[in-house]
Structures are given as C-alpha cells and as structure tokens.
Amino acid sequence: THEWGNTFAGTLAGIVDNASSVTIVGCYADESVSVTARVVDSSFAGKSYNTGAGGFVGGAVGKDVTLLFNNCFFTGALSCSLGDGASAFCGNTYNPGMSIVNCYTINNTVHRVSADSLKNVYATAPAAADSGVTILTKDQMTGDAAKDNMPALDWDTVWSTAADKTPQLRVIAADYQEPEEETNMGTPGEVWSGKVAAGYADGDGSRENPYQIATGEQLARLVTSKDTAGKYYKLTQDILLNDTSASNWTENSPQPWVIQGPEDIQFRGTLEGDGHTVSGLYINTDVGGWLYAGLFNRLGSGAVVRNVGFTKTDITLNNS
C-alpha cells in the first residue's frame, strides 16, 4: 500500500525498467498467492497507469523492454486499486515487447495491453477474453481433461496432470528445447483436434486463388488471424468441430471453439462457403463484462461471408 503513485507489485519483481530483456521460464504462483497494488491518496483516483499488480511482474516501463514468459502459470489472486492494471503475468505495461508462450491462468486477465506474441495460452474468462487466448473452464483444465483441452502444451517433458488440480510444472532443464512445431493441418472429414493449423490446404489468399480450408484446424487458423483484410478464403469440405453423432453430444465434454478478445481480431476478408456446413460449433462460458462469441467473434469493415451453413451448433454466453 502506498500513498502516492507508481506502485507496482509482483511475485518475482515489482518492475522491469528501460532497455531490459527478461526471460521467465518454468515459474508458477498457485492459488495460495495474493498480490495487491493499492494507492490510497484520492488525488490519484482514475490514474491506472500509476499502479500494477502482476502474477510475476508488477509493471514494465520504457522503450526497448522485452519480456518473455514461457511455460508458466498463475492461479492466485490479483487486486489493483486504480483502473485495470492487474493481469496474470505482467500487471501494467507501457509499450514493452511481451511474449507469452505455453502458459495458463485461472480467474485472471492474461495481459492488460496486446502482447507481441501469444502462443499456446489458456485461461478462464473472468472479465473479457484476451485475443489469442483459448478460453476454457477450470473443470476443462483440471485433471486428465487438461490434456484433451490444452493439447499444445508439452505433456511429455514440461507439464503433468494431477487429480483435482490444474496442470503442474516439472523442473525444466537448462538445455530444454521446445518440440518442433507441428503443422496441425488436420484431416478432411475428421473431427477438429482443438489445435490451430500452421497454414491452409492451398491458395495464396487472392480472389483468383483463395486460401482453401478443409479442416477444423485450418478454420481455427482463420478465426485467430489478425491479417485478413482484403484476403479471400474458401471452404472445400464440410467442417466437423465436434462429434455430434449422439443426440446428447453437448454432454460428452465437447471441444470448445476458439474465443478471441473483443477488440484485436476482426475478420475483414471474404469467406466463400461454397455450400459447405460447419457443425459441432460449441461455446459455453461465463463472463463478466464484454465478450463476443461466434464462429468469428467480430466482423469488421469489408467482411463478406457467403454460402455457409451451420448445423448441430450450441452457443451459450452467460454475462455475470
């Protein structure tokens, strides 16, 4: 608690300053951890840039700051008295280059401002989803279910499951090498694996040669792409996102669709469905505040969607 501005708190460090390059690997703070940054002088009311509460770093300020969080998790509690300066990895940031990779958090926002890179990041959605983050419930991240719902994590070397617990970290060797990135292209006609493809089946994105989408993995790539303006996409197969053969398929732990943040990702291209269907689209999450959900979370200026059908789809968004 401080009586005037510039109050930053984190489990590892209060602040990362100018021209710093910091890497944090294999670290965690569990549900027994609480971090609070509070300013009690009322003259600072509303000045959220003066405080930061982070799961690991309270704040990062200045130019030429780079932060990498790799294979970390934060499941504790955060509180910041001014504005929205609390988030799971770095609380309050002033334009640093930040990357969050192979990480997860429970009941916390992943980042306050857009990170340069988000890869294989999982979270629940207490307020609003973060762009580039897969939103799951805590149950979906607990016990053996975590392997199915968080497939991008390295379960062989880095992560492990435990009964009634969210994923736990093993000790990561200094010479650990990330597994080679899978292309995750999927197989036409098969159920989506929950992964995001590294590319499309074919095409270059032009009107004459649109990107071809034949699997759920490739469709997931489209909806998580920030670079769609003026580009063309075409479905070449029916897309099956979940096994919907049973009448109660929504009760059989269906794979939730990718939910993106409200601002950063907008589809602005042209999607030609060519009469194909998307089935098994499933979203069921509880949020507080702004969140949008659908095949795309947001359609932006210039978007055109043609000839796409939806069957056996279940979308529930509870704003609490």
Helices and strands as residue ranges (DSSP letters): E 7-10, E 13-16, E 21-25, E 28-29, E 34-37, G 42-44, G 48-50, E 51-54, E 57-60, E 66-70, E 73-74, E 77-80, E 86-87, E 90-93, E 97-105, E 117-123, E 134-135, G 139-141, H 145-149, E 159-162, E 165-169, E 211-213, H 216-223, E 232-235, E 239-240, G 249-251, E 270-272, E 277-279, E 282-287, E 304-306, E 309-311, E 314-319
